[in-house]
Amino acid sequence: MTRNLLVDADRYATNRLNLMCQDILGRNLDVETTATRLGLADQYNCNKLKDVCIGFMSKTDETTDVGLATKCYANLERSCPSVIVKTSAPSNVEDSVVIMEAVYPPVIFATLGTTTTLVTRRMRMWYEILGSQSKKTASTCTTEIETGIHKFKIIGYNLKRGIGIGNFFQSDTFMVGGHNWAIRFYPDGVSEGTKSFVALSRAHDQGCQVPPSDLSEHFGRLFLEEEGADVIFMVRGERFLAHKIVLATRSPVFKAQLSYGQMETKAHCVPVEDMQPVVFKALLNFIYTDALPDFFDDLDEEDYSEVIKHLLAAADIYAMDRLKLLCGSILVKHLRVETVATILAVADQHNCESLKQICIEFMASSDKMDAVVATQGYANLKRTCPSILVDVLEKRSRCRKA
């Protein structure tokens, strides 16, 4: 299944999926599967998986000899002779020299480890290809050493003991020599022989590093570039292009509004009333990227809080529950004596129960209730939502009795 998925990822140039498949195939290698996966990696230019397979086949004589006896290796020898690798580990190999017997055409390979010394100390490699014409060559490898420092701070050192032999805490990964490493701290040692010692070891991750998801980035570009857009929104004279399938997928309200039987006009142009263009743009940005737009960073605190309140209202209108919760969590951070009454009114109007309770708690426990009452927001709240003030007074009474 994973092999087929890797082939499709290569065909459709989905690089992150390709790396994920390489990472999965690079785990739990054994002598029965390595040759097959090496052939697959060579055929579809999966260099990371290829390196891991070559590293596995180069580990020991036993691994190599058993691998050579498999049917998969025979298939690899027939279909991909350029990647045939035989390894041995004689004890007399010099640290700074790799002796190779190679044939034409040459084979390109990547060494494993932070320096070439890690490779040359333990293996002797030669490459072969079927054919009558061959050339023998020799080369010298110069050892290059790269050093790096990673500080792994252990908080509560003595409290870490007692987790058991062989159990460890691991640092974040760091890169040295083009590869990722980590430090492992074994409070009770790695074996019975080291039980009374603290063992630190470096863990070299030979897997394929898969980058974070870039799905939101791709959809963000789709929104900004407007390619293939099939619906137009007019918001107070400003024009926004979007894709009906994306909007319908993210919002049940848009799904109902944009069904062909409900379209406002034949030109697929939908007017949006009672909403600011900046708020509608932020709503669309969240629909495509699941994040707030970057231009919010340029707003001062007061303008930012105001836009978030309007965006919460828009999220309620279009049934975007996650966006509504996100806006609520932001407004909590902006609670002040001057703003709490206004935010409470917004929470009550748009059914944000958690935000509403936090505002009531803030007002009930505040020692500046007189200052809150003096704000314009409180006056508006008293006029538009008088019932909610009963909740505030009851909560405040309970707090005083406690």
C-alpha positions in Angstrom: 0.0 0.0 0.0 2.7 2.5 1.0 4.8 1.5 -2.0 1.9 2.2 -4.4 1.2 5.5 -2.6 4.9 6.5 -3.0 4.6 5.8 -6.8 1.5 8.0 -7.0 3.2 10.7 -5.0 6.1 10.8 -7.4 3.7 10.8 -10.4 1.7 13.8 -9.1 4.7 15.6 -7.6 3.4 15.7 -4.1 6.7 16.0 -2.3 5.6 15.9 1.3 3.6 12.7 0.7 6.6 11.3 -1.0 8.8 12.0 2.0 6.1 10.5 4.4 6.1 7.3 2.4 9.9 7.2 2.4 9.9 7.7 6.2 7.4 4.8 6.6 9.3 2.5 4.3 12.6 3.4 6.0 11.4 2.0 9.3 11.8 -1.6 10.5 13.9 -2.7 7.6 14.9 -6.3 7.5 16.9 -8.5 5.1 13.8 -9.7 3.3 12.6 -6.2 2.3 15.6 -3.9 2.1 16.6 -4.9 -1.5 13.0 -4.4 -2.8 12.8 -1.0 -1.1 16.2 0.0 -2.4 15.2 -0.8 -5.9 12.0 1.3 -5.4 14.0 4.2 -4.0 16.4 4.1 -7.0 13.6 3.9 -9.5 11.7 6.9 -8.1 14.6 9.1 -7.0 13.9 8.7 -3.3 17.4 9.6 -2.1 16.6 9.6 1.6 15.1 6.1 1.5 18.0 5.0 -0.7 20.5 6.2 1.9 18.7 4.4 4.7 18.6 1.1 2.7 22.3 1.4 1.8 23.1 2.1 5.4 21.1 -1.0 6.6 22.7 -3.3 4.0 26.2 -2.0 5.0 25.9 -2.7 8.7 27.3 -6.2 9.1 28.5 -9.2 7.2 25.5 -11.2 8.4 23.0 -8.7 7.2 24.7 -8.4 3.8 25.1 -12.1 3.3 21.5 -13.0 4.1 20.3 -10.0 2.0 22.3 -11.3 -1.0 20.6 -14.6 -0.8 17.1 -13.2 -1.1 15.0 -13.3 -4.3 14.5 -9.5 -3.9 18.3 -9.0 -4.2 18.3 -11.1 -7.4 15.6 -8.9 -8.8 17.5 -5.8 -7.8 20.6 -7.2 -9.5 18.7 -7.7 -12.7 16.6 -4.5 -12.8 18.8 -1.9 -11.0 22.4 -3.1 -11.3 23.7 0.4 -10.7 22.7 0.3 -7.0 24.1 -3.1 -6.1 26.1 -2.8 -3.0 28.1 -5.5 -1.3 29.7 -4.8 2.1 32.2 -6.3 4.5 33.9 -5.0 7.6 37.5 -6.2 7.9 39.3 -5.0 11.0 42.3 -3.7 9.1 40.5 -0.9 7.2 42.3 2.4 7.8 40.4 5.3 9.2 41.1 7.7 6.4 40.8 5.4 3.4 37.9 3.6 1.7 38.9 0.8 -0.7 36.5 0.2 -3.5 36.3 -2.0 -6.5 34.0 -0.2 -9.0 32.8 -0.7 -12.6 31.4 1.6 -15.2 29.0 3.4 -14.9 30.0 4.9 -11.6 27.6 4.7 -8.6 26.7 7.8 -6.5 26.2 7.1 -2.8 25.8 9.1 0.3 27.8 8.3 3.5 26.1 8.1 6.8 27.1 9.8 10.0 28.4 13.2 11.0 31.8 12.6 9.4 33.1 10.2 6.9 35.1 8.5 9.6 31.9 7.0 11.0 31.7 5.1 7.7 35.3 4.3 6.8 36.1 2.8 10.2 33.5 0.0 9.9 33.0 -0.9 6.2 34.7 -1.7 3.0 32.6 -1.2 0.0 32.7 -2.2 -3.6 30.2 -1.9 -6.4 29.6 -4.2 -9.4 27.6 -4.3 -12.6 27.0 -7.1 -15.0 28.9 -6.8 -18.2 32.1 -7.7 -20.0 33.7 -4.2 -20.0 35.1 -3.0 -16.6 37.6 -0.6 -15.2 39.3 -0.8 -11.9 40.0 2.5 -10.1 41.1 3.6 -6.6 40.3 6.8 -4.7 41.2 8.5 -1.5 38.7 9.8 1.0 39.8 12.7 3.2 38.1 12.8 6.5 36.3 16.0 7.3 35.1 16.6 10.9 32.2 18.9 11.8 31.6 19.7 15.4 28.5 21.1 17.1 27.4 22.0 20.7 23.9 21.4 22.0 23.0 22.3 25.6 20.6 19.8 27.2 19.5 21.3 30.5 18.0 18.7 33.0 15.6 20.3 35.5 15.2 18.4 38.8 18.1 16.0 38.1 17.7 13.9 41.3 13.9 13.6 40.7 14.5 11.9 37.4 16.0 8.7 39.0 13.8 5.6 39.5 12.2 5.4 36.1 13.9 2.1 35.4 17.0 0.8 33.6 17.0 1.5 29.9 14.4 4.3 30.1 15.5 7.8 29.1 14.6 11.4 28.6 15.6 12.8 25.2 16.6 16.3 24.1 15.2 18.1 21.1 16.9 17.1 17.8 19.7 19.2 16.5 21.7 19.0 13.3 25.4 18.3 12.9 27.0 17.2 9.7 23.8 17.4 7.8 22.0 14.9 10.0 19.6 15.1 13.0 20.8 13.9 16.4 19.5 13.9 19.9 20.9 13.4 23.4 19.4 10.7 25.6 19.6 10.8 29.4 19.3 7.5 31.2 18.9 8.3 34.9 19.2 4.6 35.9 21.6 3.6 33.2 21.3 1.6 30.0 21.9 -1.8 31.5 22.6 -3.6 34.8 26.3 -2.8 34.4 25.6 0.9 34.3 22.9 0.9 37.0 24.8 3.3 39.3 25.8 5.7 36.5 24.1 8.3 34.4 24.5 7.4 30.7 24.3 10.0 28.0 24.2 8.8 24.4 23.6 10.4 21.0 20.7 9.0 19.0 21.1 9.4 15.2 17.8 9.4 13.4 18.3 7.8 10.1 14.7 8.2 9.1 13.5 10.5 6.4 12.6 13.9 7.8 9.1 14.9 6.8 8.4 18.7 6.8 5.4 20.1 8.5 2.1 20.2 6.6 1.9 22.9 3.9 -1.7 22.3 3.1 -2.8 25.7 4.5 -0.1 27.4 2.5 -1.3 25.9 -0.7 -4.9 26.9 0.0 -3.8 30.3 1.0 -2.2 30.8 -2.4 -5.3 29.6 -4.0 -7.3 32.3 -2.2 -4.8 35.1 -3.0 -4.2 34.2 -6.6 -8.0 33.6 -7.3 -7.2 31.0 -9.9 -10.3 28.9 -10.8 -12.6 31.1 -8.6 -16.3 30.6 -9.4 -18.1 33.0 -7.1 -17.9 36.7 -6.4 -18.9 38.5 -3.2 -19.6 42.2 -3.1 -19.0 43.7 0.3 -19.6 47.4 0.5 -18.3 48.0 -2.9 -15.3 45.7 -2.6 -15.0 42.5 -4.7 -13.8 39.1 -3.3 -13.4 36.0 -5.5 -13.6 32.6 -4.0 -14.2 28.9 -4.8 -17.7 27.5 -4.0 -16.4 24.0 -3.2 -14.0 25.3 -0.6 -16.6 27.5 1.1 -19.3 24.8 1.1 -16.9 22.3 2.6 -16.0 24.7 5.5 -19.4 26.3 6.2 -22.9 24.7 6.1 -24.3 28.2 5.7 -22.2 28.8 2.6 -23.1 25.3 1.4 -26.8 26.2 1.5 -26.3 29.7 0.1 -24.1 28.6 -2.8 -26.2 25.7 -4.0 -27.2 26.4 -7.6 -30.9 26.7 -6.7 -30.1 29.4 -4.2 -27.7 31.6 -6.2 -28.6 35.2 -6.1 -27.8 35.9 -9.8 -26.7 34.0 -12.9 -23.3 35.7 -12.7 -22.7 34.0 -9.3 -22.3 37.4 -7.6 -23.4 37.4 -4.0 -23.9 40.6 -2.1 -22.9 40.6 1.6 -24.8 43.1 3.8 -23.9 44.5 7.2 -20.2 43.4 7.2 -17.0 45.3 6.8 -14.7 44.2 4.0 -11.8 43.7 6.3 -13.9 41.3 8.4 -15.1 39.3 5.4 -11.6 39.1 4.0 -10.4 37.7 7.4 -13.3 35.2 7.3 -12.3 34.0 3.9 -8.7 33.8 4.9 -9.6 31.5 7.8 -11.8 29.3 5.6 -8.8 28.7 3.3 -5.9 28.5 5.8 -7.5 27.8 9.2 -5.6 30.8 10.6 -6.1 34.6 11.1 -4.6 36.8 8.4 -1.1 38.3 8.7 -2.4 41.9 8.3 -4.0 41.6 11.8 -0.4 42.0 13.2 -0.4 45.6 12.0 -3.4 46.6 14.0 -3.1 48.3 17.4 -4.8 46.7 20.4 -8.0 48.6 20.2 -8.6 48.1 16.5 -7.6 44.4 16.8 -10.1 43.8 19.6 -12.8 45.6 17.6 -12.1 43.5 14.4 -12.1 40.3 16.4 -15.5 41.1 17.9 -16.9 41.6 14.3 -15.2 38.4 13.2 -16.8 36.5 16.0 -20.1 37.8 14.8 -19.3 36.7 11.2 -18.2 33.2 12.5 -21.6 32.9 14.2 -23.5 33.9 11.1 -21.7 31.3 8.9 -21.6 28.6 11.6 -17.8 28.5 11.8 -17.6 27.1 15.3 -13.8 26.9 15.6 -13.3 30.4 14.4 -15.9 31.6 17.0 -14.0 29.8 19.8 -10.7 31.3 18.5 -12.1 34.8 18.6 -13.5 34.2 22.0 -10.1 33.1 23.3 -8.6 36.3 21.9 -11.2 38.5 23.5 -10.6 36.9 26.9 -7.0 38.3 26.7 -8.4 41.8 26.1 -10.8 41.9 29.1 -10.4 45.2 30.8 -12.7 47.4 33.0 -13.3 49.5 29.9 -14.1 46.5 27.6 -15.7 43.8 29.6 -19.3 45.0 29.3 -19.0 45.4 25.5 -17.4 41.9 25.2 -20.1 40.4 27.4 -22.8 41.9 25.1 -21.2 40.3 22.1 -20.8 37.0 23.8 -24.5 37.0 24.8 -25.7 38.1 21.4 -23.7 35.4 19.5 -24.2 32.5 22.0 -20.6 32.3 23.2 -21.4 30.7 26.6 -17.8 30.1 27.7 -16.8 33.7 26.9 -20.0 35.0 28.6 -19.3 33.1 31.8 -15.7 34.5 31.9 -17.0 38.0 31.5 -19.6 37.6 34.3 -16.9 36.2 36.5 -14.6 39.1 35.7 -17.3 41.6 36.5 -18.5 39.9 39.7 -15.1 39.5 41.2 -13.7 42.9 40.2 -13.0 45.4 42.9 -13.6 48.1 40.3 -17.3 47.5 39.6 -18.1 51.2 40.0 -15.6 51.9 37.1 -17.3 49.2 35.0 -20.7 50.7 35.6 -19.4 54.1 34.5 -18.4 52.8 31.0 -20.5 53.3 27.9 -20.4 49.6 27.3 -22.2 49.0 30.5 -24.8 51.6 29.6 -25.4 49.8 26.3 -25.5 46.5 28.0 -28.1 47.7 30.5 -30.2 49.0 27.6 -30.0 46.0 25.2 -29.4 43.1 27.5 -30.8 44.0 31.0 -31.4 40.3 31.9 -27.7 39.5 31.8 -27.0 42.0 34.5 -29.1 39.9 36.8 -26.6 37.1 36.3 -23.8 39.5 37.1 -25.4 40.7 40.3 -26.2 37.2 41.5 -22.7 36.0 40.8 -21.3 39.1 42.6 -23.5 38.3 45.6 -22.3 34.7 45.8 -18.7 35.9 45.6 -19.2 38.3 48.5 -20.8 35.7 50.7 -18.0 33.3 50.0 
